Amino acid sequence: SNMAQVMFIDTAKYRWFIAIGCVCCLVLIGALLLGFLGPSSRHSVVDYAYECPNNSHVFTPLCSGVKLGQPNTVYTYDLPTLNTLNGFWSAVVYPYNLFYQSTSVSETLVASVDIFGRDSSDDPWTTLEQNEVESEVLLCEEDHELCWGFVLVYESTIRYPYYRLNVTFPDSYTENQVSKQYVGDVAFEYQWYNESYIEEEMSLRIVYLLIATLLIFVFWLRMRTIPFADWTIEQVSVAALLASLVALNNPLFPFEFVIPGGFFPILDCFMQVIHQSILFLYWLFMFDYLRKASKTIVFVKYDWAKLVSVFSYGLLCFVLFTWFRIVDHVDPVFGETQDIFGLVVLFFLCAVLFGALVVWVLMLMILAVPVVMKNPHLKARYTMAVVPASIVILSLIIALFFGVFGPVSRTAPSFVYFFTLYNLYSIIMMIGYWPTQSAFKGNYENVSENTRIFGTDANYSEFHQDKQYLPNDEL
């Protein structure tokens, strides 16, 4: 493959890139506005064990609830009617410290959980979990009445429209003899997906899937007459990135909310892993080729390290999410998931590999700079590769820092922003690496590597470029 093939990035003037950059900024700003102003990703309800007027946390005769800190008390809550579009439901527990004005607390608190479900309000309750025990740390700071919360239940699939939750802190556990004396009121926060958000996500995915399909057809239409051996590494990468958009936008995503179970959520995670793996591979190979000023696509033995590293990262992330989904489907009491050492190790390995891959890409970016400075014809291609990649990587780091990235903790703004960013990224790559030489006339001779870039004397037109072609019998 010849790195000297003329592409749009080699011939376009600065004003084109300024215009494209402005359009991209407007699109991303619009995506963020849609995310922030549109429906929130989750709906939540807070219920208090005391059930006092005005949500007071001081128990009086006017309160109709229970004191979970007292012996033989059971908290019961019937969730609102749910459907498959709600995706999941969870319960987070926030105890209140009775002696917060003078005491901080760090004790083990043992909770016993019963979960029931039924298909209609007339049906008897079906027992899903009974006397399931979870040990948590009751962590309360002095001068703060509300203690730190912990996830008690995470039901990864809506199996029933109606759910009931029973919670008690059994006196039979010696740990509770100490910890329960600090427990006053207890807040239970219930969460599930907002139906409007899921509908928005489905709509955006379908729109982006249609755009990706159209882009693939247009790119194929342009490239079909160019022998694959003459494709640049950038054009091969564009083909892979466009194909990965189909995986990212996942045409089977709606089935996740139609057919209960873990298969389609796991499939969606697999699709996202494919997209991110292709993105990392593109960055590693692209910046390594620029670093070496390679003119042809040549696979060397050291490239196996890139494939193995990215494959390992993708595999570990997929296994982590799959394991998490299976464990929570089998046992929705969240403490059981947290206590599995293997999940903690997998999460740590995924985080380390992600960080290592990002550092590797950044190092290749930096190492390519001296080479690009010595080879002016690479300047445009380096700029085209580094600027959008830097924006994507910076966005990922910021999102991970704030905990709003990933298939579990995704928020509405992060979903709209990242899905728009990924689709926009591939579109920009396709525009930049679009071949500007005509492919309708036999073979062509190569433009000089010293051709000036970003406009000036490199203002080719499709008709002018046809002059670069030579009939087969003259070669």
TIROZA-986679 format. One record per residue (C-alpha): residue number from 1; chain; x, y, z. Coordinates in steps of 0.2 Angstrom, whole numbers, plus 5000, padded with zeros to 4 digits. Each point is the difference from the previous one (the first is absolute). Example, Ala and Ser with C-alpha at 12.3 -4.5 7.8 and 13.67 -1.06 7.14 Angstrom:
KELUM mido badren   xx   yy   zz
KELUM    1      A 5062 4978 5039
KELUM    2      A 5006 5017 4997
end
This chain:
KELUM mido badren   xx   yy   zz
KELUM    1      A 5000 5000 5000
KELUM    2      A 5007 5017 4995
KELUM    3      A 5001 5014 5013
KELUM    4      A 5002 5012 4986
KELUM    5      A 4982 4998 4993
KELUM    6      A 4992 5017 5000
KELUM    7      A 4985 5002 5013
KELUM    8      A 4989 5015 5005
KELUM    9      A 5012 5004 5015
KELUM   10      A 5014 5002 4988
KELUM   11      A 4992 5013 4988
KELUM   12      A 4987 5009 5011
KELUM   13      A 5003 5018 5006
KELUM   14      A 4999 5006 5018
KELUM   15      A 4983 5007 4998
KELUM   16      A 4993 4983 4997
KELUM   17      A 5007 4994 5016
KELUM   18      A 4994 5015 5010
KELUM   19      A 4983 4998 4993
KELUM   20      A 4999 4981 5004
KELUM   21      A 5007 5004 5017
KELUM   22      A 4986 5013 5004
KELUM   23      A 4987 4988 4993
KELUM   24      A 5007 4986 5012
KELUM   25      A 5000 5012 5015
KELUM   26      A 4982 5005 4996
KELUM   27      A 4994 4982 4999
KELUM   28      A 5009 4995 5016
KELUM   29      A 4993 5015 5009
KELUM   30      A 4983 4995 4994
KELUM   31      A 5002 4982 5006
KELUM   32      A 5005 5006 5017
KELUM   33      A 4984 5012 5000
KELUM   34      A 4989 4985 4995
KELUM   35      A 5008 4989 5014
KELUM   36      A 4998 5013 5013
KELUM   37      A 4983 5007 4995
KELUM   38      A 4992 4984 4995
KELUM   39      A 4994 4986 5011
KELUM   40      A 5011 4994 5014
KELUM   41      A 5007 4982 4998
KELUM   42      A 4993 4995 5017
KELUM   43      A 4984 5002 5010
KELUM   44      A 5002 4999 5019
KELUM   45      A 4988 4999 5015
KELUM   46      A 5006 5002 5018
KELUM   47      A 4991 4992 5014
KELUM   48      A 5003 5002 5019
KELUM   49      A 4999 4986 5013
KELUM   50      A 4992 5012 5013
KELUM   51      A 4987 5007 4988
KELUM   52      A 4998 5016 5010
KELUM   53      A 4991 5015 4994
KELUM   54      A 5011 5012 4990
KELUM   55      A 5013 4986 4999
KELUM   56      A 5006 5004 5018
KELUM   57      A 5013 4989 5006
KELUM   58      A 4995 5001 5018
KELUM   59      A 4988 4986 5005
KELUM   60      A 4983 5006 5008
KELUM   61      A 4983 4993 5002
KELUM   62      A 4995 5008 4983
KELUM   63      A 5013 4989 4991
KELUM   64      A 4992 4984 4992
KELUM   65      A 5016 4990 4996
KELUM   66      A 5012 4989 5009
KELUM   67      A 5016 5003 5010
KELUM   68      A 5013 4988 4991
KELUM   69      A 5012 5003 5015
KELUM   70      A 4988 4991 5012
KELUM   71      A 4998 4981 5002
KELUM   72      A 4988 4990 4989
KELUM   73      A 4996 5014 4987
KELUM   74      A 4997 4998 4982
KELUM   75      A 5000 5013 4986
KELUM   76      A 4988 4996 4986
KELUM   77      A 4998 5010 4984
KELUM   78      A 4990 4996 4984
KELUM   79      A 5008 5008 4984
KELUM   80      A 4990 5009 4988
KELUM   81      A 4994 4990 4984
KELUM   82      A 5015 4997 4989
KELUM   83      A 5002 4994 4982
KELUM   84      A 5014 4994 4989
KELUM   85      A 5005 5017 4994
KELUM   86      A 5005 5004 5018
KELUM   87      A 5014 4988 4997
KELUM   88      A 5005 4997 5018
KELUM   89      A 4996 5006 5018
KELUM   90      A 5012 5002 5015
KELUM   91      A 4998 5005 5018
KELUM   92      A 5014 5011 5009
KELUM   93      A 4999 5001 5019
KELUM   94      A 5005 5016 5009
KELUM   95      A 4999 4998 5019
KELUM   96      A 4999 5015 5012
KELUM   97      A 5011 5001 5015
KELUM   98      A 4991 5002 5016
KELUM   99      A 5015 5008 5009
KELUM  100      A 5007 5009 4985
KELUM  101      A 5004 5016 5011
KELUM  102      A 5013 4991 5011
KELUM  103      A 5005 4984 4991
KELUM  104      A 5007 4993 4984
KELUM  105      A 4996 4982 4996
KELUM  106      A 5010 4986 4990
KELUM  107      A 4991 4984 5005
KELUM  108      A 4994 4984 4990
KELUM  109      A 4981 5000 4997
KELUM  110      A 4992 4984 4994
KELUM  111      A 4984 5001 4990
KELUM  112      A 4988 4986 4996
KELUM  113      A 4990 5002 4983
KELUM  114      A 4984 4992 4993
KELUM  115      A 4995 5004 4982
KELUM  116      A 4983 4996 4993
KELUM  117      A 4992 5002 4983
KELUM  118      A 4984 4997 4991
KELUM  119      A 4992 5003 4983
KELUM  120      A 4984 5009 5006
KELUM  121      A 4993 5008 5016
KELUM  122      A 4988 4985 5002
KELUM  123      A 5014 4986 4999
KELUM  124      A 5008 4993 5015
KELUM  125      A 5018 5006 5003
KELUM  126      A 5014 4989 4993
KELUM  127      A 5016 4999 5011
KELUM  128      A 5015 5005 4991
KELUM  129      A 5012 5002 5014
KELUM  130      A 4997 4995 5018
KELUM  131      A 5011 5004 5016
KELUM  132      A 5014 5005 4988
KELUM  133      A 5014 5007 5012
KELUM  134      A 5011 5015 4995
KELUM  135      A 5014 5007 5011
KELUM  136      A 5004 5019 4998
KELUM  137      A 5010 5013 5009
KELUM  138      A 4990 5012 5009
KELUM  139      A 5010 5016 4997
KELUM  140      A 4995 5016 5008
KELUM  141      A 5009 5016 5002
KELUM  142      A 4999 5011 5016
KELUM  143      A 4988 5015 4997
KELUM  144      A 4992 4992 4985
KELUM  145      A 4983 4992 5004
KELUM  146      A 5000 4990 4984
KELUM  147      A 5012 4986 4999
KELUM  148      A 5008 4993 4984
KELUM  149      A 4989 4990 4989
KELUM  150      A 5002 4983 4993
KELUM  151      A 4991 4990 4986
KELUM  152      A 4989 4987 5007
KELUM  153      A 4991 4993 4985
KELUM  154      A 5004 5001 4981
KELUM  155      A 4987 4990 4989
KELUM  156      A 5008 5001 4983
KELUM  157      A 4984 4995 4991
KELUM  158      A 4982 5004 5003
KELUM  159      A 4992 4983 5002
KELUM  160      A 4984 5005 5008
KELUM  161      A 4989 5016 4999
KELUM  162      A 4998 5000 5019
KELUM  163      A 5014 4998 5013
KELUM  164      A 5000 5000 5019
KELUM  165      A 5016 5002 5011
KELUM  166      A 5001 4995 5018
KELUM  167      A 5016 5005 5010
KELUM  168      A 5005 4997 5018
KELUM  169      A 5016 5001 5010
KELUM  170      A 4999 4984 5009
KELUM  171      A 5005 5000 5019
KELUM  172      A 5007 4982 4998
KELUM  173      A 5016 5007 4993
KELUM  174      A 5012 5006 5013
KELUM  175      A 5006 5015 4989
KELUM  176      A 4983 5007 5001
KELUM  177      A 5000 5001 5019
KELUM  178      A 5012 5015 4998
KELUM  179      A 4995 5007 4983
KELUM  180      A 4981 5001 5002
KELUM  181      A 5001 5011 5015
KELUM  182      A 5006 5014 4989
KELUM  183      A 4986 4997 4986
KELUM  184      A 4986 5013 5001
KELUM  185      A 4990 5003 4984
KELUM  186      A 5005 4991 4984
KELUM  187      A 4997 5007 4983
KELUM  188      A 4998 4988 4985
KELUM  189      A 5003 5007 4983
KELUM  190      A 4992 4990 4986
KELUM  191      A 5006 5003 4982
KELUM  192      A 4996 4993 4982
KELUM  193      A 5002 5006 4983
KELUM  194      A 4988 5015 4994
KELUM  195      A 4989 4993 4986
KELUM  196      A 5002 5017 4990
KELUM  197      A 5019 4998 5001
KELUM  198      A 5000 4982 4993
KELUM  199      A 4988 5006 4986
KELUM  200      A 5013 5014 4996
KELUM  201      A 5014 4988 5001
KELUM  202      A 4991 4988 4988
KELUM  203      A 4996 5015 4988
KELUM  204      A 5018 5007 5000
KELUM  205      A 5007 4982 4997
KELUM  206      A 4989 4997 4985
KELUM  207      A 5004 5017 4992
KELUM  208      A 5018 4998 5003
KELUM  209      A 4999 4982 4993
KELUM  210      A 4991 5006 4984
KELUM  211      A 5014 5014 4998
KELUM  212      A 5014 4987 5003
KELUM  213      A 4992 4988 4987
KELUM  214      A 4998 5015 4987
KELUM  215      A 5019 5004 5003
KELUM  216      A 5005 4982 4998
KELUM  217      A 4991 5000 4983
KELUM  218      A 5007 5017 4994
KELUM  219      A 5018 4995 5005
KELUM  220      A 4998 4983 4991
KELUM  221      A 4994 5009 4985
KELUM  222      A 5015 5011 5000
KELUM  223      A 5013 4987 5004
KELUM  224      A 4994 4985 4990
KELUM  225      A 5009 5005 4984
KELUM  226      A 5017 5003 5010
KELUM  227      A 5009 4983 5002
KELUM  228      A 5002 4996 5018
KELUM  229      A 5018 4999 4999
KELUM  230      A 5000 5018 4996
KELUM  231      A 4990 5005 5015
KELUM  232      A 5010 5011 5013
KELUM  233      A 5000 4994 5018
KELUM  234      A 4988 5015 5004
KELUM  235      A 4987 4993 4987
KELUM  236      A 5002 4982 5007
KELUM  237      A 4997 5008 5017
KELUM  238      A 4985 5010 4995
KELUM  239      A 4992 4984 4993
KELUM  240      A 5003 4991 5017
KELUM  241      A 4993 5015 5010
KELUM  242      A 4984 5002 4989
KELUM  243      A 4997 4981 5002
KELUM  244      A 5003 5002 5019
KELUM  245      A 4986 5013 5000
KELUM  246      A 4987 4987 4996
KELUM  247      A 5006 4990 5015
KELUM  248      A 5000 5016 5011
KELUM  249      A 4982 5005 4995
KELUM  250      A 4995 4982 5001
KELUM  251      A 4984 4996 4990
KELUM  252      A 4995 4987 5013
KELUM  253      A 5000 5012 5015
KELUM  254      A 4981 5002 5001
KELUM  255      A 4998 4981 5003
KELUM  256      A 5009 5003 5017
KELUM  257      A 4983 5008 5006
KELUM  258      A 4989 4988 4991
KELUM  259      A 5007 4983 5005
KELUM  260      A 5005 4999 5018
KELUM  261      A 5016 4992 5005
KELUM  262      A 5019 5004 4999
KELUM  263      A 5003 4995 4982
KELUM  264      A 4997 5016 4991
KELUM  265      A 5008 5011 5013
KELUM  266      A 5016 4989 4999
KELUM  267      A 4999 5001 4981
KELUM  268      A 4999 5019 5001
KELUM  269      A 5015 5000 5011
KELUM  270      A 5009 4989 4987
KELUM  271      A 4996 5012 4986
KELUM  272      A 5007 5015 5010
KELUM  273      A 5016 4990 5004
KELUM  274      A 5002 4997 4981
KELUM  275      A 4998 5018 4996
KELUM  276      A 5012 5006 5014
KELUM  277      A 5013 4986 4995
KELUM  278      A 5000 5006 4982
KELUM  279      A 5002 5018 5005
KELUM  280      A 5015 4995 5011
KELUM  281      A 5008 4990 4986
KELUM  282      A 4998 5014 4988
KELUM  283      A 5009 5012 5011
KELUM  284      A 5014 4988 5004
KELUM  285      A 5003 4996 4982
KELUM  286      A 4997 5017 4993
KELUM  287      A 5012 5009 5011
KELUM  288      A 5013 4986 4999
KELUM  289      A 5000 5002 4981
KELUM  290      A 5002 5018 5002
KELUM  291      A 5014 4998 5012
KELUM  292      A 5009 4989 4988
KELUM  293      A 4995 5011 4984
KELUM  294      A 4994 4983 4992
KELUM  295      A 4994 5002 4982
KELUM  296      A 4993 4982 4999
KELUM  297      A 4989 4990 5012
KELUM  298      A 5012 4986 5006
KELUM  299      A 4996 4989 5015
KELUM  300      A 5016 4997 5010
KELUM  301      A 5001 4988 5015
KELUM  302      A 5000 5014 5013
KELUM  303      A 4982 5004 4994
KELUM  304      A 4994 4985 5008
KELUM  305      A 5003 5009 5017
KELUM  306      A 4986 5012 4995
KELUM  307      A 4988 4987 4995
KELUM  308      A 5003 4990 5016
KELUM  309      A 4999 5015 5011
KELUM  310      A 4984 5006 4993
KELUM  311      A 4992 4983 4998
KELUM  312      A 5004 4997 5019
KELUM  313      A 4993 5016 5005
KELUM  314      A 4984 4997 4990
KELUM  315      A 4998 4982 5006
KELUM  316      A 5003 5005 5019
KELUM  317      A 4987 5014 4998
KELUM  318      A 4987 4988 4992
KELUM  319      A 5003 4987 5013
KELUM  320      A 4999 5012 5014
KELUM  321      A 4983 5007 4994
KELUM  322      A 4993 4982 4996
KELUM  323      A 5005 4994 5017
KELUM  324      A 4992 5015 5008
KELUM  325      A 4984 4997 4991
KELUM  326      A 4999 4982 5003
KELUM  327      A 5004 5001 5019
KELUM  328      A 4987 5014 5002
KELUM  329      A 4987 4990 4990
KELUM  330      A 5003 4985 5011
KELUM  331      A 5001 5010 5016
KELUM  332      A 4994 5018 5000
KELUM  333      A 5006 5003 5018
KELUM  334      A 5014 5012 4995
KELUM  335      A 5011 4996 5014
KELUM  336      A 5003 4983 4993
KELUM  337      A 5007 5007 4984
KELUM  338      A 5011 5012 5010
KELUM  339      A 5007 4986 5010
KELUM  340      A 5007 4990 4985
KELUM  341      A 5018 5002 4999
KELUM  342      A 5002 4995 4982
KELUM  343      A 4989 5015 4995
KELUM  344      A 5011 5012 5009
KELUM  345      A 5015 4993 4992
KELUM  346      A 4992 5001 4983
KELUM  347      A 4995 5018 5002
KELUM  348      A 5017 5005 5006
KELUM  349      A 5008 4991 4985
KELUM  350      A 4988 5009 4988
KELUM  351      A 5004 5017 5007
KELUM  352      A 5019 4996 4999
KELUM  353      A 4999 4994 4982
KELUM  354      A 4990 5015 4995
KELUM  355      A 5012 5012 5008
KELUM  356      A 5015 4991 4992
KELUM  357      A 4992 5001 4983
KELUM  358      A 4996 5018 5002
KELUM  359      A 5018 5004 5005
KELUM  360      A 5007 4989 4986
KELUM  361      A 4989 5010 4987
KELUM  362      A 5006 5017 5008
KELUM  363      A 5018 4994 4999
KELUM  364      A 4999 4995 4982
KELUM  365      A 4992 5018 4996
KELUM  366      A 5015 5008 5009
KELUM  367      A 5013 4989 4991
KELUM  368      A 4992 5004 4983
KELUM  369      A 5003 5018 5002
KELUM  370      A 5019 5001 4995
KELUM  371      A 4997 4989 4985
KELUM  372      A 4985 5011 4994
KELUM  373      A 5011 5015 5002
KELUM  374      A 5013 4992 4989
KELUM  375      A 4987 4994 4987
KELUM  376      A 4988 5015 4996
KELUM  377      A 4989 4989 4989
KELUM  378      A 4995 4991 5016
KELUM  379      A 4995 5016 5009
KELUM  380      A 4982 5000 4994
KELUM  381      A 4997 4982 5003
KELUM  382      A 5007 5001 5018
KELUM  383      A 4989 5015 5004
KELUM  384      A 4985 4990 4993
KELUM  385      A 5004 4986 5011
KELUM  386      A 5006 5008 5016
KELUM  387      A 4987 5014 5002
KELUM  388      A 4984 4990 5000
KELUM  389      A 5008 4985 5010
KELUM  390      A 5005 5012 5013
KELUM  391      A 4983 5007 5002
KELUM  392      A 4993 4982 5002
KELUM  393      A 5013 4995 5012
KELUM  394      A 4998 5015 5011
KELUM  395      A 4981 4998 5000
KELUM  396      A 5002 4982 5006
KELUM  397      A 5012 5004 5014
KELUM  398      A 4989 5014 5006
KELUM  399      A 4985 4989 4999
KELUM  400      A 5009 4986 5010
KELUM  401      A 5006 5013 5013
KELUM  402      A 4982 5005 5003
KELUM  403      A 4993 4982 4999
KELUM  404      A 4988 5003 4986
KELUM  405      A 5007 4988 4987
KELUM  406      A 4996 4982 4997
KELUM  407      A 4985 4989 4998
KELUM  408      A 4995 5000 5018
KELUM  409      A 5003 5018 5006
KELUM  410      A 4995 5009 4984
KELUM  411      A 4991 5016 5002
KELUM  412      A 4989 5008 4987
KELUM  413      A 5012 5014 4995
KELUM  414      A 5015 4988 4999
KELUM  415      A 4990 4988 4989
KELUM  416      A 4994 5013 4988
KELUM  417      A 5017 5008 5000
KELUM  418      A 5011 4985 4997
KELUM  419      A 4989 4992 4987
KELUM  420      A 5000 5016 4990
KELUM  421      A 5018 5002 5003
KELUM  422      A 5004 4982 4994
KELUM  423      A 4989 5002 4984
KELUM  424      A 5007 5017 4997
KELUM  425      A 5018 4994 5001
KELUM  426      A 4998 4987 4987
KELUM  427      A 4991 5013 4988
KELUM  428      A 5015 5012 5002
KELUM  429      A 5012 4986 4997
KELUM  430      A 4991 4995 4984
KELUM  431      A 4999 5018 4994
KELUM  432      A 5019 5003 5004
KELUM  433      A 5006 4983 4992
KELUM  434      A 4988 5001 4985
KELUM  435      A 5010 4997 4984
KELUM  436      A 5000 5015 4989
KELUM  437      A 5009 4992 4985
KELUM  438      A 4987 4992 4988
KELUM  439      A 5000 4981 5000
KELUM  440      A 4991 4999 4983
KELUM  441      A 5015 4999 4989
KELUM  442      A 5011 4985 5000
KELUM  443      A 5016 5002 5010
KELUM  444      A 5008 5016 5006
KELUM  445      A 5017 5007 5005
KELUM  446      A 5003 5006 5017
KELUM  447      A 5001 5018 5005
KELUM  448      A 5016 5006 5007
KELUM  449      A 5002 4998 5019
KELUM  450      A 5006 5018 5000
KELUM  451      A 4983 5006 4994
KELUM  452      A 4995 5016 5010
KELUM  453      A 4985 4997 5012
KELUM  454      A 4986 5010 5007
KELUM  455      A 4996 5009 4984
KELUM  456      A 5012 5012 4990
KELUM  457      A 5007 4990 4986
KELUM  458      A 4992 4984 5004
KELUM  459      A 4983 5005 4994
KELUM  460      A 4995 4985 4990
KELUM  461      A 4983 4997 4992
KELUM  462      A 4993 4984 4994
KELUM  463      A 5003 5005 4982
KELUM  464      A 5017 5006 5003
KELUM  465      A 5005 4984 5009
KELUM  466      A 4994 4990 4985
KELUM  467      A 5016 5006 4992
KELUM  468      A 5010 4990 5012
KELUM  469      A 4994 4984 4993
KELUM  470      A 5009 4990 4987
KELUM  471      A 4992 4987 4989
KELUM  472      A 5005 4982 5004
KELUM  473      A 5011 4998 4984
KELUM  474      A 5011 5015 5005
KELUM  475      A 5005 4993 5017
end
